[in-house]
Amino acid sequence: MSTTAPATHSPRLDDGSAPTDLPAVKNPWLVVTIREITVKLTDRNFLLSTVLTLVLIVAGIGLSAFLGSRTADYTVVVTSGEGREVASGATNTITSGDSGDTLTIKEAADEQAARQQVLDGDADVALVLTDQGWILVGRDSVDGTLGGALSASVTSSVLAANAEAAGTTVATLTAGSEVTTELLEGSDERNALKSAASFAFAFLFYMAAIIFGMAIANSVLEEKQNRVVEILATAIPIRQLLYGKVIGNSLLAFAQIGLFAVVALVGLNLTGAASDFGWLLGASGWFIAFFVAGFTALAAVWAVLGSLASRSEDLQSNTGPITTVIMVALFAGIFADGTWLTVASYVPVVSSVAMPVRLLDGNVAMWEPLVSLLVVIATAYALLRLGERVYQRAVMQGGTALSWRQALKLEV
């Protein structure tokens, strides 16, 4: 059974005539690179998405700084000297540390007056002693911090009174009852920051890979459909066209990520939070290195997918595998842990997210990211060379979509 190669087309100008020999272009890949960058920088959707992301970064940092510096002024109303003493015991809890919170204690003539002050908004809560015990009265809710501090003070006060009545001490009664929390890895705050950084690494890689990847593929497909590539091929070697597209879009992706990083760092410094995130810088540096290698590998594949397609529907159907790899990288960065994360950190492209996430723990040997990065670089080089072979054969073919195998069988 014989197969027929898809029809090729000779380059033609708009009037249908064949183009004359065009002058040789010096550094053709650079010309294509500049063109790709220029087209993208004049794309309104690209500029709007970049500005929107910057706004979200600034808003996130500003909101975090606002919430971190916000103070609370609590007011509690009591009906007796005993109630004032208990409320005073909660003052140390409320005002401890650098929170800046305050607790004001007011007195009322009786329980009814105390409840009325809460209803009128003159006090946050009323602390009332009844025959059944202490009651904490709120209007529609009780702030968790205030309620916890007052409850702890009541417990301490009642325990001290009971211990005195029993002829013992609080220390004797509570000996051995305290439970302390110990985290084997980091602290609650650090673990929260680690989760946020992991999500940021995974999301940034995912967005760049999808947005710029599809841009590369669509650009190649459009030039193929319009037969512009046939004219360009008379002056520019096909492989140089591929290099220019990959380099141009890669530089744009790197610049965008760099812009986001600079804005984030400036924002953190302005809000005085930079010192709290210093331990993230090492992992962030590795993320940039892995991002460069991983994105370059994907860019070559996206360009090939555009050359294999003959229409938009073909492109949509053959991007499944590469989209799956990008999704795996996203989920690995957000959800993977333990052995799964370790394995993912050595899988090319997926490791572009997984290894920086592992490095956030700070217990990874120096040779591990180096080996993983070398694997990604080797994979990027191999995919670029393979993509060059496929691209040169497929981009000049029209009429039907091609598979990788079919393209490799064609003559250059």
Buried (B, 14 or more C-beta within 10 A) or exposed (E): EEEEEBEEEEBEEEEEEEEEEEEEBEEBBBBBBEBBBEBBEEEEEBEEBBEEBBEEBBEBBEEBBEEEEEEBEBBBBBBBEBBBEBBBBBBEBBBEEEBEBEBEBBBBEEBEEBBBBBEEEEBBBBBBBEEEEBBBBBBEEBBEBBBBBBBEBBEBBEEBEEBEEEEEEBEEEEEEEEEEEEEEEBEEEBBEBBEBBBBBBBBBBBBBBBBBBBBBBBBBBEBBBEBEBBBBBEBBBBBBBBBBBBBBBBBBBBEBBEBBBEBBBEBBEEBEBBEBBEBBEBBBEBBEBBBBBBBBBBBBBBBBBBBBBBEEEBBEEBBEEBEEBBBBBBBBBBEBEEEEBBBBBBBBBBBBBBBBBBBBBEEBEEEBBEBBBEBBBEBBBEBBEBBBBBBBBBBBBBEEBBEBEBBEEBEE
